[in-house]
């Protein structure tokens, strides 16, 4: 992923740079508010970054068919009891 700017309803831009090396089945884990849902929404093109771009194997996701992205990724949300 390249440098991103994500706008929330509060209109506060948040800069995010993250790189993932994905090999097979991969999960995103983290505390509430860590950006898991945002990263997933961006990967699946449910949202596009306000600035910057997201790349997958060097290809800008805006140039990849949404159907293809959604065939290779999915989401499952659950809460872990404490």
C-alpha positions in Angstrom: 0.0 0.0 0.0 1.2 3.5 -0.7 0.6 6.6 1.5 -3.1 7.2 2.0 -5.3 9.9 3.3 -8.5 8.7 4.8 -11.3 11.1 5.7 -13.7 10.3 8.5 -17.0 11.9 9.2 -15.2 14.3 11.5 -13.3 15.6 8.4 -10.0 14.8 10.1 -7.6 13.4 7.5 -5.5 10.5 8.7 -2.3 9.5 7.0 -1.7 5.8 6.8 1.2 3.8 5.4 1.1 0.1 5.7 2.8 -2.7 3.8 1.5 -6.3 4.0 3.2 -9.4 2.7 0.3 -11.8 2.2 1.0 -15.5 1.7 -2.1 -17.6 1.7 -4.8 -17.1 4.3 -4.3 -13.8 6.2 -6.2 -12.0 9.0 -6.1 -8.5 10.4 -6.3 -8.4 14.2 -6.2 -5.4 16.4 -7.9 -3.3 19.0 -11.0 -1.3 18.2 -10.2 1.8 16.2 -6.9 0.4 14.8 -8.0 0.7 11.2 -8.9 -2.9 10.4 -12.3 -2.1 8.9 -10.8 0.9 7.0 -8.0 -1.2 5.5 -10.6 -3.9 4.5 -13.0 -1.3 2.9 -10.1 0.2 1.0 -8.8 -3.2 -0.2 -12.3 -4.2 -1.4 -12.9 -0.8 -3.0 -15.9 -0.1 -0.9 -14.1 3.2 -0.3 -11.4 5.0 -2.2 -8.7 7.0 -0.5 -9.2 10.8 -0.4 -5.6 11.2 -1.6 -2.8 8.8 -2.6 -3.4 5.3 -3.9 -3.5 1.6 -2.9 -1.4 -0.8 -4.9 -1.6 -4.6 -5.0 1.5 -6.2 -6.6 2.4 -2.8 -8.0 -1.0 -2.3 -9.6 -3.2 0.6 -8.6 -6.5 -0.9 -7.2 -8.5 1.6 -9.3 -7.2 -0.2 -12.4 -8.3 -3.7 -11.1 -11.9 -4.8 -11.6 -13.9 -4.6 -8.3 -15.2 -8.1 -9.0 -11.7 -9.5 -9.1 -10.8 -7.9 -5.8 -13.9 -9.3 -4.1 -13.2 -12.8 -5.3 -9.8 -12.9 -3.5 -10.8 -11.2 -0.2 -13.6 -11.4 2.2 -14.5 -10.2 5.7 -15.7 -11.9 8.9 -16.3 -9.8 12.0 -16.5 -11.2 15.5 -15.8 -10.2 19.1 -13.4 -12.1 21.3 -14.6 -12.3 24.9 -12.2 -10.8 27.4 
